[in-house]
Amino acid sequence: MTPSDLVLTPAGVRFMGRALPCTIGKGGLSDRKREGDGATPIGTHRVAGMLYRPDRLPPPAPWAKPIGPNDLWSDDVRDDCYNLQVRAPYAFSHEKLRRSDPLYDLVLITDWNWPDAIPGKGSAIFIHQWRRPGYPTEGCIAFSRANLHWLAARVQIGTRIIVPDLPAA
């Protein structure tokens, strides 16, 4: 591990000498991640992309891509585009990337089951803004808005995200 790795610990995520409080999935940590289980997958993942709402904030990094009104993320195991960004109108089950709340104003895409997804192994495992401290996600890692923006200014494509098998809290 290096200081430039994002490392999940019982106290939050350690990155560049800081400990940043975070929340994880309501299903805890899992080495058997499945679609809909609410778990955060154990393992070493990488930052694969960054998305942001251009109507709400400036580009957080030069390589960030804007989220448009029709941008979605497929979470349907029957879809050939499962766990990929797609555009509306879209017939398969999906998540809207342009949400009314601020949770996806800034999103770091992880390479969990991406880009060559195995159907049912889990989709849309992102790093994004939390609802509030301690409120779990559907499997993502979430931070306060300020800490998420601090991270986004410092991570790169390929930054490692290390999620060890931690004891349950």
Secondary structure, DSSP 8 states (H G I E B T S, - for coil): --TTSEEEETTEEEETTEEE--B-BTT-EESS--TTS--EE-EEEEEEEEEE-TTTS--SSTT-EE--TTEEEE--TT-TTTTSEEESS-SS-EEESS-SSSTTSEEEEE-TT-SS--TTS----EEEE-SSTT--BSS-EEE-HHHHHHHHTT--TT-EEEE------
